[in-house]
Amino acid sequence: MSEEFPPKGAAMPRHVAIIMDGNGRWAKQRGMPRAYGHRQGVLALEPIIEACGEWGIEALTIFAFSTENWARPKEEIAALMGLIVEFFNKKIDELDKKGVCIRMLGDLRQVPELQRKTAEAAMARTAHNAGLKLNIALNYGSRQEIVRAARLLAQKCRQGEMRPEDIDENAFEDALYTRGLPPVDLLIRTSGEERLSNFLLYQCAYAEFLFVPEFWPDFTREVFARALATYFGRARRFGKV
C-alpha cells in the first residue's frame, strides 16, 4: 500500500458490502475447529471498520449470518451467536465513541433472545450517531427481504395508504431493510468463491464485484486497500456508454 491512501482524486465508494467467507477453511488449514476461524474473523473485522471510517466510506454492510446458515451444525451456530454478543459487549463503547451507527439487517425475530436484545441495544445506543453506517446482516436473505417488501407494500395498498400505481423504485427501496442507505458501490467476497449467496440482490444492481483469494481472517487493511485500488480503476457506466 502506498504512503498516501486513498490517492488524491480517487472516487471512494459510498457503500461497501463484504461477504466474509472462508473462516472455516482458514481454521481447517491450521488444524483448528471452525469456531476458532469465526473468532479470528471477528478480529479481522475491527481494522476494516476503522479503515472505512478513516477513508471516508459512508456505509459498510457485512454478511454475518444468513437465513440458510441455520442448517449448519448446532455447535457452529452456537459459537457464531456467542461471538455476536461478545463483539457488541467488547466494542460497543469504542464504536459509539467513534460515531458509528449500527443497524441490523434481517429478521431478528428468529434470533435467540440474548443475541436479539444485544443487537437491539446496540442499534438504540448508536441510532443518532453520524459516522460510519455499520450494517450487520443477521438472519438475512435477500429473497426474503424482497418478498417482505412486496408484502408490506401490498398491505399498504389493501389498507388504502397507497395505490398500486404509486409503487415505484423509491417506494420499494423504502420497504427494504436498507431503507435510507445508498446503493452498494462495491461488493467484496473473500476466499475465492464467486457468487452472491442471496446477499443484497436488489442493492447490488450496479455494484462492482470483486472476488479476492484471501480467506476472511487474512483480509487486512492492506488487502482492503488493494481491493479499493482495483475499484478506482473500474469504469462505472451504469448502462450508459
C-alpha positions as CSV (number, residue, x, y, z in Angstrom):
1,M,0.0,0.0,0.0
2,S,1.4,3.4,-0.9
3,E,2.0,6.0,1.8
4,E,-0.9,8.1,0.6
5,F,-4.2,6.3,0.7
6,P,-6.7,6.9,-0.6
7,P,-4.9,8.7,-3.5
8,K,-5.9,12.3,-4.3
9,G,-8.9,12.5,-6.6
10,A,-10.0,8.8,-6.0
11,A,-13.7,8.3,-6.1
12,M,-14.3,6.4,-2.9
13,P,-17.3,4.1,-2.8
14,R,-20.1,5.4,-0.6
15,H,-21.3,1.9,0.3
16,V,-19.1,-1.2,0.5
17,A,-20.6,-4.7,1.2
18,I,-18.5,-7.7,2.2
19,I,-19.3,-11.4,2.2
20,M,-16.8,-12.5,4.9
21,D,-16.1,-16.0,3.6
22,G,-13.6,-18.7,4.5
23,N,-13.3,-18.7,8.3
24,G,-13.9,-22.4,8.5
25,R,-11.4,-23.3,5.7
26,W,-8.9,-21.0,7.3
27,A,-9.2,-22.8,10.6
28,K,-9.1,-26.2,8.9
29,Q,-5.8,-25.4,7.2
30,R,-4.4,-24.8,10.7
31,G,-5.8,-27.9,12.3
32,M,-8.3,-25.9,14.4
33,P,-12.1,-26.1,14.8
34,R,-14.3,-23.9,12.7
35,A,-15.3,-21.8,15.7
36,Y,-11.7,-20.7,16.0
37,G,-11.8,-19.4,12.5
38,H,-15.0,-17.5,13.2
39,R,-13.3,-15.9,16.3
40,Q,-10.4,-14.8,14.1
41,G,-12.9,-13.4,11.6
42,V,-14.3,-11.1,14.2
43,L,-10.8,-9.8,15.0
44,A,-10.3,-9.2,11.3
45,L,-13.4,-7.1,11.1
46,E,-12.1,-4.4,13.6
47,P,-9.4,-2.9,11.4
48,I,-11.8,-2.9,8.4
49,I,-14.3,-0.9,10.3
50,E,-11.6,1.6,11.4
51,A,-10.4,1.9,7.8
52,C,-13.8,2.7,6.5
53,G,-14.2,5.5,9.0
54,E,-10.7,6.9,8.2
55,W,-11.1,6.6,4.4
56,G,-14.5,8.3,4.2
57,I,-16.6,5.3,3.3
58,E,-20.2,6.2,4.3
59,A,-21.6,2.7,4.8
60,L,-20.2,-0.8,5.4
61,T,-22.5,-3.8,5.2
62,I,-21.3,-7.2,6.3
63,F,-22.9,-10.6,6.0
64,A,-22.8,-12.1,9.5
65,F,-25.4,-14.9,9.3
66,S,-27.8,-15.9,6.6
67,T,-31.2,-17.4,6.7
68,E,-29.6,-20.6,5.3
69,N,-27.0,-20.8,8.0
70,W,-29.4,-22.3,10.4
71,A,-28.7,-25.6,8.6
72,R,-25.1,-25.6,9.9
73,P,-24.1,-27.8,12.9
74,K,-25.7,-26.7,16.2
75,E,-22.2,-26.2,17.8
76,E,-21.1,-23.8,15.0
77,I,-24.4,-21.8,15.2
78,A,-23.9,-21.5,19.0
79,A,-20.4,-20.3,18.5
80,L,-21.4,-17.7,15.9
81,M,-24.2,-16.4,18.1
82,G,-21.9,-16.2,21.1
83,L,-19.5,-14.1,19.1
84,I,-22.2,-11.6,18.2
85,V,-22.8,-10.9,21.9
86,E,-19.1,-10.9,22.7
87,F,-18.4,-8.4,19.8
88,F,-21.0,-5.9,21.0
89,N,-20.1,-6.2,24.7
90,K,-16.4,-5.6,23.9
91,K,-16.7,-3.0,21.2
92,I,-19.9,-1.0,21.7
93,D,-18.2,1.7,23.8
94,E,-15.5,2.2,21.2
95,L,-17.9,2.1,18.2
96,D,-20.2,4.6,19.9
97,K,-17.3,6.9,20.7
98,K,-16.2,6.9,17.1
99,G,-19.7,7.8,16.0
100,V,-20.5,4.5,14.3
101,C,-24.2,4.0,13.6
102,I,-25.1,0.3,13.9
103,R,-28.0,-1.2,12.0
104,M,-29.1,-4.8,11.8
105,L,-30.5,-6.1,8.5
106,G,-32.6,-9.2,8.7
107,D,-35.5,-10.9,10.6
108,L,-34.4,-10.7,14.2
109,R,-37.5,-12.5,15.4
110,Q,-35.8,-15.9,14.8
111,V,-32.6,-14.9,16.5
112,P,-32.1,-16.2,20.1
113,E,-33.3,-13.7,22.8
114,L,-29.9,-12.8,24.2
115,Q,-28.5,-12.0,20.7
116,R,-31.6,-10.2,19.6
117,K,-31.7,-8.0,22.7
118,T,-27.9,-7.3,22.5
119,A,-28.3,-6.2,18.8
120,E,-31.3,-4.1,19.5
121,A,-29.5,-2.3,22.4
122,A,-26.5,-1.6,20.1
123,M,-28.9,-0.1,17.5
124,A,-30.7,2.0,20.0
125,R,-27.5,3.3,21.6
126,T,-25.9,4.3,18.3
127,A,-29.0,5.3,16.3
128,H,-28.2,9.1,16.3
129,N,-24.5,8.7,15.5
130,A,-23.5,10.5,12.3
131,G,-20.3,8.5,11.4
132,L,-19.9,5.2,9.5
133,K,-23.1,3.3,9.0
134,L,-22.2,-0.3,10.0
135,N,-24.9,-2.6,8.8
136,I,-24.8,-6.2,10.1
137,A,-26.9,-8.7,8.1
138,L,-28.1,-11.2,10.7
139,N,-30.6,-13.9,9.8
140,Y,-30.7,-12.2,6.4
141,G,-31.7,-13.4,3.0
142,S,-32.2,-11.1,0.1
143,R,-35.1,-13.1,-1.5
144,Q,-36.8,-13.0,1.9
145,E,-36.2,-9.2,2.1
146,I,-37.7,-8.6,-1.3
147,V,-40.7,-10.8,-0.6
148,R,-41.1,-8.9,2.7
149,A,-41.0,-5.6,1.0
150,A,-43.6,-6.7,-1.6
151,R,-45.9,-7.8,1.3
152,L,-45.5,-4.5,3.1
153,L,-46.5,-2.6,0.0
154,A,-49.4,-4.9,-0.7
155,Q,-50.6,-4.4,2.8
156,K,-50.4,-0.6,2.4
157,C,-52.4,-0.8,-0.8
158,R,-55.0,-3.0,0.9
159,Q,-55.4,-0.6,3.8
160,G,-55.8,2.4,1.4
161,E,-52.5,4.0,2.4
162,M,-51.2,4.0,-1.2
163,R,-52.3,2.9,-4.7
164,P,-50.6,0.2,-6.8
165,E,-49.6,2.8,-9.3
166,D,-47.8,4.7,-6.6
167,I,-45.3,1.8,-6.2
168,D,-42.0,2.9,-7.8
169,E,-38.4,2.3,-7.1
170,N,-38.3,4.8,-4.3
171,A,-41.3,3.2,-2.6
172,F,-39.9,-0.3,-3.0
173,E,-36.5,0.8,-1.6
174,D,-38.2,2.3,1.4
175,A,-39.7,-1.1,2.2
176,L,-36.3,-2.8,2.3
177,Y,-34.1,-3.3,5.4
178,T,-31.6,-1.0,3.8
179,R,-34.0,2.0,3.7
180,G,-32.1,5.3,3.5
181,L,-28.8,3.7,2.6
182,P,-27.1,4.4,-0.7
183,P,-26.9,1.6,-3.3
184,V,-23.9,-0.8,-2.9
185,D,-20.9,0.5,-5.0
186,L,-18.5,-2.3,-4.3
187,L,-19.2,-5.8,-3.2
188,I,-16.2,-7.9,-2.0
189,R,-16.3,-11.6,-1.3
190,T,-13.3,-13.3,0.3
191,S,-11.9,-16.9,-0.1
192,G,-12.0,-17.0,-3.9
193,E,-15.7,-18.0,-4.1
194,E,-17.6,-16.1,-6.9
195,R,-21.3,-15.9,-6.0
196,L,-23.6,-13.6,-4.1
197,S,-25.2,-16.3,-1.9
198,N,-28.5,-14.4,-1.6
199,F,-26.9,-11.2,-0.4
200,L,-28.2,-7.7,-1.3
201,L,-29.5,-8.8,-4.7
202,Y,-31.6,-5.6,-5.2
203,Q,-29.0,-3.3,-3.7
204,C,-26.1,-4.6,-5.9
205,A,-27.8,-3.8,-9.2
206,Y,-24.9,-1.6,-10.4
207,A,-22.3,-2.6,-7.9
208,E,-18.7,-3.5,-8.9
209,F,-17.9,-7.1,-7.8
210,L,-14.5,-8.1,-6.6
211,F,-13.6,-11.7,-5.5
212,V,-10.3,-11.9,-3.6
213,P,-8.5,-15.2,-2.8
214,E,-7.7,-14.4,0.8
215,F,-9.8,-16.1,3.5
216,W,-11.6,-13.5,5.7
217,P,-9.2,-13.8,8.7
218,D,-6.4,-12.8,6.3
219,F,-8.3,-9.8,4.9
220,T,-6.2,-6.9,6.3
221,R,-6.2,-3.2,5.7
222,E,-3.6,-3.7,3.0
223,V,-5.8,-6.2,1.2
224,F,-8.7,-3.9,1.5
225,A,-6.7,-1.0,0.1
226,R,-5.7,-3.2,-2.9
227,A,-9.4,-4.0,-3.4
228,L,-10.3,-0.3,-3.4
229,A,-7.4,0.4,-5.8
230,T,-9.0,-2.1,-8.2
231,Y,-12.3,-0.3,-7.8
232,F,-10.7,3.1,-8.5
233,G,-9.6,1.7,-11.9
234,R,-13.1,0.5,-12.9
235,A,-15.2,2.5,-15.4
236,R,-18.7,2.7,-13.9
237,R,-21.2,3.4,-16.7
238,F,-24.5,2.4,-15.2
239,G,-25.8,1.2,-18.5
240,K,-24.5,4.2,-20.4
241,V,-21.7,4.4,-22.9
